[in-house]
Amino acid sequence: MTISYGTAGALAQHTDTVTPALPAGTSAGQLAVLQVVSGHPNDNVPSTPSGWTLAGSFSGGGGSFGLNTGPRRLTLFARVLAGGDSAPTTAIPSGSSGSLIGARVFTLARTAGTGWRWAATFGQDITSDTSFSAACATALTWSAGDFEVLAYAWNTQTASTSGRAVTASGITFATATSHLGDAITSGNGGRLTMAESVVTAGTGTQAPTVTATLSTAGTGVGAVLRVSEATSDINATAQSVFPPRNLVSATGLTGDDIVTATLYRQVGTDLTAVRAASNVNVSGQSSLLRVDAEQPLGVSLNYAAVLTDLYGQQWTVYSGPITSTVDSDVISDAIRGVGAAVQIEAPLGWKRDRDATQFNINGRIVVVGRPRSAPSATITVRTETDDDGDALNELLDNATEGTILVRKQNFLTRLDGTYALIDDQEDPNWYDEFRWFQLNVVKSDDWPDVMEAAGFTLADIAANFSTLADIAAFFPTNLLAIAQYDFGP
């Protein structure tokens, strides 16, 4: 696992707007970092370029804004390159005396991990001398292998630099390697400087201090952009059971300081939160597992995890595609995990009631009513075996909150959904196993999100094990192993 510095593009400078070139030889998957040094009477944060993410911004150095004196702002943006990327444009307000902006893009490459993670912390030194030391305000978590971008913004154009370094209590950093040292001569001027380091030993959560030695007295801002290879990922696995269920798990959360997670099912561009997986507190947890028993059938979909770290940054990871296939329509209970194979026969005749009263006032008909109701209907389904008929009866007897989930063999948006059961009628044949059921239902909201879907049923366990001792012997670690097991044939 190694992160390495790549190359840098040329410095771009102006009084208000710059478009720094991307370095030559960039490739998809690299992390591009845009370092911006700016100064303005109103101290504005430079605009975020399209497709880039603001990693952090800070203004400091003390005094009044002027030629080679007063505060300068240091801003860092990041972007994972996709290939064929355009140069970024960033700007501050124009027409202000002495305003300046200078920027460079440089790249980083990684050898492992599922993606990029970063966090930034900033500090300032307001003492105008040649010994620069900026104690950063925000504590970051550190571990061996973390890559550090040491970024500086000074109010002097001419100062050369030596001894760039970062320190933090209990953490050992490699000797910094210097890369950029650019004079910004536009407006009141400034200087953009950058170096790299890496954590070689130590773990913990501490605020770092960024230091350097200047050839000419100055003040300004120092920052650390801690960059690491992501460990968090999301995986979806279809259980080989009926009704279909998918196991959805976000993993590697502690390594990325993830504190909150939401798991989504994605069909096309539509995102739907997986049951009981909305804004889950995962502080200190390495993984989050949920069961999706409500996925549409016969269509390709994937899952997404929106992860929030302890610095408030959000990251999104995606699973590969998965398709749940069956050879029938399905009526199920997505909470208990039970259901039946059916054939939906009669077309739906949606009925919508409206509580309304009609008045004849001087020959005019006036209607006063409430909003139209949710649709109700009679759904006619057929089961073709005694087992399926019995399974449907068991479901109707014990449906969670009296609510059933109806799904076509191939997803049908106008039918698939949850329904509150009013009553039902069963018409079995006497000469074969076929039965017809008329289900009187009302379209319903989904089950409450707090009701988590079962990853297995008692029937699953009974079909695979004879005694509690058998279960204990097969799952010697913990109950999570049962939740993750595929009880299918």
Helices and strands as residue ranges (DSSP letters): E 3-8, E 12-14, E 17-18, E 31-39, E 53-60, E 72-80, E 90-91, E 100-110, E 116-135, E 140-142, E 147-154, E 161-167, E 172-173, E 177-184, E 190-201, E 204-206, E 209-229, E 233-239, E 245-251, G 254-256, E 258-267, E 270-273, E 280-281, E 287-292, E 300-309, E 314-318, E 322-323, E 329-333, E 338-344, E 356-361, E 364-369, E 376-383, H 386-398, G 400-402, E 403-407, E 417-428, E 435-443, H 458-464, H 468-474, H 479-484
